[in-house]
Amino acid sequence: MAPRTPPPSPAAQVSVIVIGYNDAAHLAGAVHSALRQGTAVAEVIAVDDASTDATPEVLRGLAARYARLRVVRRETNSGGCGTPRNDGLRLATAPYVMFLDSDDVLEAGAVEALYRAAVRHDAQVVAGRCVRRELPGGRDVPWQRALFTVEAAHGSPAELPRLVHDTVCVNKLYSRTFLEEHGIAFPDGAFRYEDFVFTARVLAASPRIAVVPDTVYIWHVRRSDRPSISLARGDIGNWRSRLEAQRRTVEIFEEAGQKELTHAAQVKFLDDDLRIYARELATRDPDYRAAWWRLTREHLADADEAVLRAARAPARWIARVVAAADGPRDLERIAGLANRPARLLPPYVRAGGRPVWDAGLPGVVLDGLDTKPMHRLPVTVDAEPRLERDPRPGRPARLRLTVRVHELYGRLAAAGPSAVDVELRHRDDGRLGVARDAALNAEDGVWTADILLDPGAVAASGRRREGRPEPDVWDVRVRLRCADGSSLYTAARATGPGLRRAAVPSGRRGLVLVQPYATSGGSLAVRIAAGPGAATALVRRRLRRLAVRGRRRLGVRRAHGGR
């Protein structure tokens, strides 16, 4: 049987709209990634939102080289991302459109993969996998991974309400006719999270929608002195904007009679948005905390009980605490519950036989906690690191972890914690570096064990940046095993004074630089740099972070085009 001849490449079917503001350093990379998509791209429309840097010169140079590039310069800055995207939409001439931010890139073959899926499924919208690439390290984190495991088509978004979680607009191909017929555009002006509203308008119009597992968009996350909108969460205005985008989203679905999408969007807010901001609340100043609490209480005032019950337990419990308390309280406890995986710190109080938040809020019942299976309980496992040097010549230093497992409303005592397995898992690829187990000792509702790990025993990834070796990051994971046969797997919480960098000898690597630290969610991780080159890279990284923090204290500049 003769091999099937692949269909010819699509020609001139897609307009790619690139927006930028004061981003001369990255804009050319975005434009090139669109032009390199091949013949499927009819035109690239670059909209400069009145930049004051070298952006106009960069675009003029590119336009002189590439006939498919059309450049539009706005006379005044719009204050947001929506208006320049709308400008590009009005100018687009191809049957389909895509959006691209100036500091990101399209993956090779992205446009053709999306277009072919649109043809195969007669779809008005096609979404592909988006990857968040953290820079400068280069770690890739898939966006909404569960949505993009296999190719699928749906007669309308209501068939898969979870689509409301994919709020970004840049990983999708849209039929321009569909957008025009339904009058779909972005909010104009200085509206943050404009893609939330645009996506809601698209889904509310009930397009036939397809999803493909192909990676189509690389979202660059630059943790710099000019953070993107989604990273600039230290400003309470960011939370106000998020709440307004959520209010508009729900309103759009309700007006369209989309009950399933309305419900899904409200649950998504609790499971995603609320937990993201609650996790960071303890790190904010008192004024921010008070304003956040007040705004969130107002937003939750009319929360539907059916929505609360549909949300995951940690989000539901956080929402109920905020609604019940007049002002900020128990912020460290809330942060732990907002973490993924969730952990619930003491106290563990019961009222009328039911688990409640604490004695001060006996009306906040932690519903479902008594019936959850062990592997889904928000158990707190602390790990206190200490580096111990062996006085004997040639013997490697060890990382001692003192592990403490906390009780949880009597659930653990009933299961009988007996042992723990402690692992170092590589942050980027999840591989196992080293694992040790130990029996637990019980005392006063806490189970403890000491684990010794050899930092030099883990295999380096060999990652390099600018020709230099990069330190590896290892997350500390714990599997708790119980006498009744149940178990749970969770992240260890960083505790104690031992979170400091130290150089230790290793029989395998010579000198190893070890740095235990607490992640943004409070979990314990360890940076390990083997050899002088990697150790120097770790020190350089620390100095870069200090420099960035210093610049941020001078004021965060407005970021245009990020999410």
GUFI-461340 format. One record per residue (C-alpha): residue in one letter; x, y, z. Coordinates in pm, whole numbers. Layout:
# residues N
(node "A", (X, Y, Z))
...
This chain:
# residues 563
(node "M", (0, 0, 0))
(node "A", (145, 334, -105))
(node "P", (210, 584, 175))
(node "R", (-48, 854, 209))
(node "T", (58, 1183, 54))
(node "P", (36, 1464, 309))
(node "P", (-199, 1745, 215))
(node "P", (-39, 2057, 76))
(node "S", (58, 2326, 323))
(node "P", (-213, 2587, 377))
(node "A", (-148, 2916, 207))
(node "A", (-228, 3265, 337))
(node "Q", (-498, 3159, 585))
(node "V", (-394, 3336, 906))
(node "S", (-327, 3691, 1025))
(node "V", (-100, 3705, 1330))
(node "I", (-148, 4020, 1540))
(node "V", (154, 4120, 1750))
(node "I", (121, 4396, 2008))
(node "G", (403, 4574, 2187))
(node "Y", (490, 4867, 2405))
(node "N", (847, 4969, 2490))
(node "D", (974, 4618, 2421))
(node "A", (1240, 4671, 2156))
(node "A", (1460, 4403, 2315))
(node "H", (1213, 4119, 2250))
(node "L", (980, 4234, 1973))
(node "A", (1191, 4108, 1682))
(node "G", (1192, 3757, 1828))
(node "A", (812, 3755, 1841))
(node "V", (776, 3883, 1485))
(node "H", (1029, 3635, 1350))
(node "S", (850, 3346, 1522))
(node "A", (531, 3443, 1338))
(node "L", (697, 3493, 999))
(node "R", (873, 3156, 1026))
(node "Q", (539, 2975, 1049))
(node "G", (546, 2934, 673))
(node "T", (293, 2997, 399))
(node "A", (-7, 2957, 632))
(node "V", (61, 3309, 761))
(node "A", (-80, 3563, 519))
(node "E", (36, 3863, 719))
(node "V", (184, 3970, 1050))
(node "I", (30, 4289, 1185))
(node "A", (252, 4457, 1445))
(node "V", (75, 4723, 1652))
(node "D", (307, 4960, 1839))
(node "D", (114, 5118, 2127))
(node "A", (301, 5452, 2112))
(node "S", (634, 5319, 2237))
(node "T", (899, 5565, 2352))
(node "D", (1197, 5331, 2317))
(node "A", (1355, 5186, 2001))
(node "T", (1044, 4982, 1910))
(node "P", (953, 5202, 1607))
(node "E", (1304, 5166, 1464))
(node "V", (1302, 4790, 1516))
(node "L", (968, 4757, 1337))
(node "R", (1074, 4981, 1049))
(node "G", (1382, 4766, 994))
(node "L", (1177, 4445, 998))
(node "A", (912, 4588, 764))
(node "A", (1182, 4682, 513))
(node "R", (1292, 4316, 503))
(node "Y", (959, 4131, 515))
(node "A", (672, 4209, 280))
(node "R", (424, 4015, 495))
(node "L", (482, 4249, 792))
(node "R", (241, 4540, 834))
(node "V", (330, 4797, 1100))
(node "V", (76, 5016, 1276))
(node "R", (182, 5285, 1522))
(node "R", (-70, 5433, 1762))
(node "E", (-31, 5804, 1831))
(node "T", (-128, 5773, 2197))
(node "N", (-75, 5489, 2439))
(node "S", (-394, 5296, 2512))
(node "G", (-302, 5196, 2866))
(node "G", (-375, 4828, 2807))
(node "C", (-355, 4534, 2571))
(node "G", (-713, 4531, 2441))
(node "T", (-710, 4841, 2220))
(node "P", (-401, 4749, 2011))
(node "R", (-537, 4397, 1962))
(node "N", (-867, 4545, 1844))
(node "D", (-673, 4769, 1605))
(node "G", (-507, 4463, 1460))
(node "L", (-838, 4277, 1431))
(node "R", (-990, 4559, 1228))
(node "L", (-697, 4549, 985))
(node "A", (-674, 4170, 948))
(node "T", (-765, 4028, 606))
(node "A", (-706, 3651, 641))
(node "P", (-986, 3405, 729))
(node "Y", (-830, 3327, 1068))
(node "V", (-650, 3535, 1331))
(node "M", (-406, 3471, 1617))
(node "F", (-260, 3698, 1883))
(node "L", (101, 3721, 1997))
(node "D", (260, 3937, 2267))
(node "S", (589, 4110, 2195))
(node "D", (787, 3924, 2460))
(node "D", (664, 3573, 2367))
(node "V", (703, 3345, 2064))
(node "L", (500, 3100, 1859))
(node "E", (632, 2745, 1857))
(node "A", (749, 2618, 1518))
(node "G", (455, 2468, 1326))
(node "A", (196, 2621, 1558))
(node "V", (-14, 2798, 1295))
(node "E", (-31, 2498, 1063))
(node "A", (-125, 2262, 1350))
(node "L", (-410, 2488, 1459))
(node "Y", (-532, 2557, 1107))
(node "R", (-537, 2189, 1006))
(node "A", (-739, 2110, 1320))
(node "A", (-984, 2387, 1230))
(node "V", (-1036, 2229, 889))
(node "R", (-1058, 1872, 1022))
(node "H", (-1321, 1959, 1279))
(node "D", (-1491, 2251, 1102))
(node "A", (-1409, 2447, 1418))
(node "Q", (-1446, 2822, 1463))
(node "V", (-1193, 2822, 1747))
(node "V", (-894, 2591, 1800))
(node "A", (-682, 2593, 2116))
(node "G", (-336, 2440, 2158))
(node "R", (-94, 2381, 2440))
(node "C", (71, 2688, 2592))
(node "V", (394, 2657, 2790))
(node "R", (507, 2906, 3054))
(node "R", (884, 2931, 3020))
(node "E", (1045, 3081, 3329))
(node "L", (1344, 3296, 3241))
(node "P", (1635, 3313, 3273))
(node "G", (1638, 2951, 3396))
(node "G", (1430, 2809, 3110))
(node "R", (1197, 2586, 3314))
(node "D", (882, 2497, 3116))
(node "V", (547, 2466, 3294))
(node "P", (248, 2361, 3079))
(node "W", (-54, 2590, 3107))
(node "Q", (-378, 2403, 3190))
(node "R", (-211, 2072, 3112))
(node "A", (-528, 1860, 3155))
(node "L", (-707, 2034, 2867))
(node "F", (-448, 1945, 2606))
(node "T", (-370, 1575, 2645))
(node "V", (-550, 1455, 2330))
(node "E", (-708, 1611, 2024))
(node "A", (-1081, 1661, 2064))
(node "A", (-1368, 1864, 1921))
(node "H", (-1678, 1994, 2096))
(node "G", (-2002, 2122, 1948))
(node "S", (-1996, 2404, 2202))
(node "P", (-1794, 2498, 2511))
(node "A", (-2085, 2388, 2730))
(node "E", (-1985, 2028, 2647))
(node "L", (-1655, 2090, 2831))
(node "P", (-1710, 2367, 3088))
(node "R", (-1353, 2333, 3211))
(node "L", (-1255, 2537, 2906))
(node "V", (-1323, 2846, 3120))
(node "H", (-991, 2776, 3297))
(node "D", (-801, 2853, 2975))
(node "T", (-833, 3230, 3003))
(node "V", (-544, 3329, 2774))
(node "C", (-621, 3440, 2420))
(node "V", (-283, 3375, 2259))
(node "N", (-286, 2995, 2227))
(node "K", (-586, 2994, 1995))
(node "L", (-681, 3030, 1631))
(node "Y", (-1008, 3220, 1569))
(node "S", (-1233, 3240, 1265))
(node "R", (-1240, 3610, 1184))
(node "T", (-1592, 3575, 1043))
(node "F", (-1709, 3422, 1372))
(node "L", (-1563, 3711, 1573))
(node "E", (-1718, 3971, 1342))
(node "E", (-2062, 3809, 1330))
(node "H", (-2081, 3804, 1711))
(node "G", (-1922, 4146, 1761))
(node "I", (-1646, 3998, 1977))
(node "A", (-1360, 4230, 2074))
(node "F", (-1137, 4306, 2370))
(node "P", (-1221, 4566, 2635))
(node "D", (-1059, 4893, 2531))
(node "G", (-829, 5114, 2735))
(node "A", (-656, 5044, 3064))
(node "F", (-836, 4719, 3141))
(node "R", (-621, 4449, 3301))
(node "Y", (-699, 4085, 3233))
(node "E", (-864, 4182, 2906))
(node "D", (-811, 3829, 2776))
(node "F", (-1041, 3696, 3052))
(node "V", (-1327, 3904, 2915))
(node "F", (-1244, 3834, 2550))
(node "T", (-1235, 3459, 2620))
(node "A", (-1569, 3476, 2800))
(node "R", (-1724, 3654, 2500))
(node "V", (-1588, 3387, 2267))
(node "L", (-1713, 3094, 2478))
(node "A", (-2050, 3258, 2541))
(node "A", (-2110, 3271, 2164))
(node "S", (-2099, 2887, 2153))
(node "P", (-1839, 2823, 1882))
(node "R", (-1755, 2476, 1766))
(node "I", (-1420, 2442, 1941))
(node "A", (-1131, 2199, 1905))
(node "V", (-826, 2139, 2123))
(node "V", (-494, 1989, 2011))
(node "P", (-203, 1857, 2221))
(node "D", (55, 2039, 2008))
(node "T", (259, 2308, 2183))
(node "V", (176, 2628, 1998))
(node "Y", (274, 2917, 2226))
(node "I", (573, 2993, 2450))
(node "W", (475, 3235, 2724))
(node "H", (793, 3391, 2859))
(node "V", (776, 3460, 3232))
(node "R", (1047, 3715, 3307))
(node "R", (1084, 3778, 3679))
(node "S", (1245, 4115, 3635))
(node "D", (1214, 4472, 3752))
(node "R", (924, 4514, 3507))
(node "P", (691, 4221, 3587))
(node "S", (395, 4129, 3369))
(node "I", (40, 4192, 3486))
(node "S", (-4, 3843, 3629))
(node "L", (322, 3871, 3827))
(node "A", (262, 4225, 3960))
(node "R", (28, 4100, 4229))
(node "G", (179, 4315, 4506))
(node "D", (-41, 4606, 4393))
(node "I", (-396, 4586, 4533))
(node "G", (-514, 4735, 4203))
(node "N", (-419, 4405, 4043))
(node "W", (-668, 4219, 4265))
(node "R", (-936, 4480, 4195))
(node "S", (-881, 4423, 3825))
(node "R", (-900, 4047, 3869))
(node "L", (-1230, 4080, 4055))
(node "E", (-1369, 4311, 3788))
(node "A", (-1265, 4069, 3512))
(node "Q", (-1437, 3788, 3704))
(node "R", (-1753, 3995, 3750))
(node "R", (-1762, 4076, 3378))
(node "T", (-1699, 3712, 3287))
(node "V", (-1991, 3586, 3496))
(node "E", (-2214, 3863, 3363))
(node "I", (-2132, 3768, 3002))
(node "F", (-2217, 3401, 3060))
(node "E", (-2539, 3484, 3246))
(node "E", (-2660, 3721, 2973))
(node "A", (-2592, 3449, 2715))
(node "G", (-2792, 3194, 2915))
(node "Q", (-2481, 2976, 2958))
(node "K", (-2559, 2819, 3297))
(node "E", (-2288, 2553, 3280))
(node "L", (-2021, 2809, 3193))
(node "T", (-2143, 3051, 3459))
(node "H", (-2115, 2783, 3725))
(node "A", (-1775, 2667, 3598))
(node "A", (-1637, 3023, 3597))
(node "Q", (-1749, 3082, 3955))
(node "V", (-1591, 2757, 4073))
(node "K", (-1273, 2836, 3878))
(node "F", (-1244, 3169, 4059))
(node "L", (-1237, 2993, 4396))
(node "D", (-1009, 2708, 4292))
(node "D", (-758, 2919, 4098))
(node "D", (-774, 3296, 4149))
(node "L", (-863, 3303, 4518))
(node "R", (-596, 3047, 4610))
(node "I", (-322, 3223, 4411))
(node "Y", (-370, 3552, 4594))
(node "A", (-449, 3400, 4936))
(node "R", (-122, 3205, 4925))
(node "E", (72, 3533, 4908))
(node "L", (-140, 3736, 5151))
(node "A", (88, 3685, 5453))
(node "T", (376, 3850, 5262))
(node "R", (183, 4173, 5194))
(node "D", (180, 4489, 5402))
(node "P", (-108, 4563, 5646))
(node "D", (-281, 4809, 5412))
(node "Y", (-284, 4557, 5128))
(node "R", (-414, 4281, 5356))
(node "A", (-699, 4496, 5486))
(node "A", (-801, 4610, 5138))
(node "W", (-776, 4256, 4994))
(node "W", (-989, 4114, 5273))
(node "R", (-1256, 4382, 5233))
(node "L", (-1274, 4347, 4853))
(node "T", (-1286, 3967, 4871))
(node "R", (-1560, 3966, 5136))
(node "E", (-1769, 4197, 4918))
(node "H", (-1714, 3970, 4618))
(node "L", (-1809, 3658, 4813))
(node "A", (-2112, 3813, 4983))
(node "D", (-2357, 3656, 4738))
(node "A", (-2165, 3334, 4676))
(node "D", (-2395, 3047, 4581))
(node "E", (-2371, 2751, 4817))
(node "A", (-2377, 2517, 4517))
(node "V", (-2068, 2692, 4383))
(node "L", (-1889, 2665, 4718))
(node "R", (-1966, 2294, 4741))
(node "A", (-1841, 2235, 4386))
(node "A", (-1505, 2399, 4464))
(node "R", (-1217, 2201, 4609))
(node "A", (-1225, 2185, 4988))
(node "P", (-924, 2415, 5051))
(node "A", (-1072, 2692, 4835))
(node "R", (-1417, 2645, 4992))
(node "W", (-1278, 2667, 5344))
(node "I", (-1071, 2978, 5265))
(node "A", (-1377, 3149, 5116))
(node "R", (-1581, 3072, 5426))
(node "V", (-1315, 3207, 5660))
(node "V", (-1290, 3533, 5463))
(node "A", (-1668, 3569, 5454))
(node "A", (-1700, 3504, 5828))
(node "A", (-1418, 3724, 5964))
(node "D", (-1433, 4104, 5970))
(node "G", (-1065, 4147, 5892))
(node "P", (-743, 3962, 5809))
(node "R", (-660, 3671, 6037))
(node "D", (-473, 3340, 6039))
(node "L", (-278, 3440, 5728))
(node "E", (-8, 3175, 5758))
(node "R", (-275, 2910, 5803))
(node "I", (-467, 3039, 5501))
(node "A", (-147, 3045, 5293))
(node "G", (-80, 2682, 5375))
(node "L", (-432, 2582, 5279))
(node "A", (-400, 2777, 4952))
(node "N", (-77, 2596, 4867))
(node "R", (-66, 2304, 4623))
(node "P", (-67, 2049, 4775))
(node "A", (-270, 2204, 5056))
(node "R", (-159, 2185, 5417))
(node "L", (-365, 2284, 5720))
(node "L", (-171, 2409, 6021))
(node "P", (-293, 2381, 6383))
(node "P", (-513, 2440, 6580))
(node "Y", (-746, 2145, 6520))
(node "V", (-1073, 2225, 6698))
(node "R", (-1405, 2046, 6697))
(node "A", (-1744, 2195, 6784))
(node "G", (-2044, 1968, 6824))
(node "G", (-1829, 1682, 6701))
(node "R", (-1750, 1854, 6371))
(node "P", (-1412, 1994, 6261))
(node "V", (-1421, 2375, 6258))
(node "W", (-1169, 2644, 6169))
(node "D", (-1098, 2736, 6532))
(node "A", (-1270, 2834, 6855))
(node "G", (-1312, 3192, 6730))
(node "L", (-1495, 3083, 6413))
(node "P", (-1697, 2778, 6520))
(node "G", (-1944, 2845, 6238))
(node "V", (-1681, 2774, 5971))
(node "V", (-1720, 2400, 5941))
(node "L", (-1451, 2213, 5748))
(node "D", (-1707, 2002, 5570))
(node "G", (-1585, 1683, 5412))
(node "L", (-1268, 1657, 5617))
(node "D", (-1390, 1361, 5823))
(node "T", (-1477, 1159, 5513))
(node "K", (-1189, 1243, 5280))
(node "P", (-958, 951, 5195))
(node "M", (-613, 975, 5350))
(node "H", (-436, 1064, 5024))
(node "R", (-648, 1379, 4989))
(node "L", (-610, 1517, 5341))
(node "P", (-428, 1853, 5387))
(node "V", (-175, 1705, 5629))
(node "T", (114, 1926, 5741))
(node "V", (458, 1765, 5729))
(node "D", (739, 1991, 5849))
(node "A", (1103, 1939, 5752))
(node "E", (1381, 2127, 5930))
(node "P", (1713, 2110, 5738))
(node "R", (2057, 2114, 5895))
(node "L", (2391, 2056, 5726))
(node "E", (2621, 1829, 5925))
(node "R", (2991, 1794, 5850))
(node "D", (3163, 1468, 5928))
(node "P", (3483, 1534, 6130))
(node "R", (3651, 1231, 5973))
(node "P", (3878, 1318, 5678))
(node "G", (3731, 1252, 5334))
(node "R", (3381, 1187, 5462))
(node "P", (3101, 1378, 5282))
(node "A", (2872, 1620, 5465))
(node "R", (2510, 1521, 5514))
(node "L", (2183, 1709, 5499))
(node "R", (1980, 1615, 5806))
(node "L", (1605, 1662, 5781))
(node "T", (1403, 1650, 6100))
(node "V", (1055, 1554, 5985))
(node "R", (744, 1631, 6192))
(node "V", (399, 1505, 6095))
(node "H", (111, 1696, 6255))
(node "E", (-219, 1550, 6365))
(node "L", (-532, 1656, 6175))
(node "Y", (-853, 1648, 6376))
(node "G", (-781, 1292, 6490))
(node "R", (-763, 1150, 6137))
(node "L", (-395, 1055, 6159))
(node "A", (-417, 895, 6502))
(node "A", (-689, 670, 6367))
(node "A", (-473, 568, 6070))
(node "G", (-155, 514, 6273))
(node "P", (138, 691, 6099))
(node "S", (429, 445, 6101))
(node "A", (697, 560, 5853))
(node "V", (799, 828, 5606))
(node "D", (980, 811, 5273))
(node "V", (1165, 1136, 5196))
(node "E", (1261, 1213, 4836))
(node "L", (1447, 1479, 4643))
(node "R", (1260, 1532, 4315))
(node "H", (1411, 1743, 4038))
(node "R", (1212, 2061, 3981))
(node "D", (1232, 2050, 3601))
(node "D", (1187, 1687, 3502))
(node "G", (1057, 1521, 3821))
(node "R", (1328, 1257, 3830))
(node "L", (1419, 1102, 4163))
(node "G", (1753, 1217, 4299))
(node "V", (1770, 1034, 4629))
(node "A", (1523, 869, 4867))
(node "R", (1545, 758, 5228))
(node "D", (1290, 613, 5468))
(node "A", (1260, 610, 5845))
(node "A", (1024, 491, 6116))
(node "L", (817, 754, 6296))
(node "N", (819, 818, 6669))
(node "A", (489, 939, 6821))
(node "E", (467, 1198, 7097))
(node "D", (179, 1434, 7190))
(node "G", (3, 1425, 6855))
(node "V", (322, 1472, 6651))
(node "W", (520, 1202, 6470))
(node "T", (890, 1264, 6412))
(node "A", (1184, 1110, 6228))
(node "D", (1540, 1211, 6130))
(node "I", (1658, 1152, 5773))
(node "L", (2017, 1185, 5646))
(node "L", (2073, 1270, 5277))
(node "D", (2395, 1305, 5079))
(node "P", (2369, 1622, 4862))
(node "G", (2655, 1501, 4646))
(node "A", (2469, 1182, 4554))
(node "V", (2214, 1350, 4327))
(node "A", (2289, 1355, 3957))
(node "A", (2339, 1696, 3800))
(node "S", (2119, 1779, 3499))
(node "G", (2403, 1935, 3303))
(node "R", (2194, 2245, 3226))
(node "R", (2398, 2540, 3109))
(node "R", (2320, 2905, 3049))
(node "E", (2555, 3132, 2862))
(node "G", (2804, 2845, 2864))
(node "R", (2804, 2812, 3243))
(node "P", (2665, 2524, 3452))
(node "E", (2338, 2594, 3629))
(node "P", (2253, 2474, 3982))
(node "D", (1980, 2211, 4011))
(node "V", (1667, 2261, 4220))
(node "W", (1529, 1964, 4412))
(node "D", (1189, 1966, 4582))
(node "V", (1154, 1774, 4908))
(node "R", (860, 1533, 4889))
(node "V", (731, 1306, 5163))
(node "R", (524, 991, 5151))
(node "L", (354, 915, 5480))
(node "R", (270, 549, 5539))
(node "C", (18, 438, 5801))
(node "A", (-49, 117, 5991))
(node "D", (-395, 79, 5835))
(node "G", (-239, 57, 5486))
(node "S", (-326, 412, 5379))
(node "S", (-72, 669, 5266))
(node "L", (-39, 1022, 5132))
(node "Y", (219, 1205, 4924))
(node "T", (285, 1573, 4988))
(node "A", (541, 1852, 4989))
(node "A", (741, 1914, 5305))
(node "R", (699, 2255, 5471))
(node "A", (1025, 2443, 5533))
(node "T", (1085, 2518, 5901))
(node "G", (1368, 2605, 6135))
(node "P", (1677, 2827, 6117))
(node "G", (1873, 2603, 5880))
(node "L", (1774, 2779, 5556))
(node "R", (2116, 2912, 5468))
(node "R", (2368, 2840, 5194))
(node "A", (2679, 2637, 5274))
(node "A", (2969, 2480, 5085))
(node "V", (3028, 2119, 5186))
(node "P", (3279, 1854, 5078))
(node "S", (3157, 1558, 4874))
(node "G", (3345, 1240, 4797))
(node "R", (3191, 1230, 4447))
(node "R", (3190, 1597, 4347))
(node "G", (3464, 1762, 4551))
(node "L", (3291, 2081, 4664))
(node "V", (2911, 2106, 4664))
(node "L", (2716, 2424, 4738))
(node "V", (2386, 2345, 4913))
(node "Q", (2110, 2598, 4968))
(node "P", (1787, 2485, 5141))
(node "Y", (1511, 2743, 5095))
(node "A", (1138, 2796, 5127))
(node "T", (942, 2830, 4802))
(node "S", (675, 3098, 4760))
(node "G", (424, 2845, 4893))
(node "G", (639, 2763, 5197))
(node "S", (757, 2422, 5075))
(node "L", (1114, 2305, 5124))
(node "A", (1345, 2291, 4823))
(node "V", (1721, 2257, 4789))
(node "R", (1951, 2413, 4532))
(node "I", (2257, 2198, 4475))
(node "A", (2554, 2319, 4273))
(node "A", (2839, 2074, 4218))
(node "G", (3185, 2203, 4137))
(node "P", (3314, 2562, 4131))
(node "G", (3138, 2659, 3808))
(node "A", (2789, 2571, 3928))
(node "A", (2856, 2717, 4271))
(node "T", (2957, 3046, 4109))
(node "A", (2635, 3040, 3902))
(node "L", (2429, 3000, 4219))
(node "V", (2599, 3301, 4378))
(node "R", (2546, 3505, 4058))
(node "R", (2176, 3413, 4061))
(node "R", (2146, 3538, 4419))
(node "L", (2315, 3867, 4330))
(node "R", (2079, 3912, 4032))
(node "R", (1779, 3863, 4257))
(node "L", (1909, 4119, 4505))
(node "A", (1963, 4367, 4221))
(node "V", (1608, 4312, 4092))
(node "R", (1463, 4363, 4439))
(node "G", (1656, 4687, 4470))
(node "R", (1518, 4815, 4141))
(node "R", (1165, 4716, 4241))
(node "R", (1191, 4927, 4553))
(node "L", (1233, 5226, 4324))
(node "G", (891, 5150, 4175))
(node "V", (748, 4890, 3942))
(node "R", (703, 5025, 3592))
(node "R", (392, 4948, 3395))
(node "A", (412, 4626, 3194))
(node "H", (218, 4618, 2870))
(node "G", (120, 4294, 2703))
(node "G", (181, 4044, 2985))
(node "R", (-77, 3831, 3158))
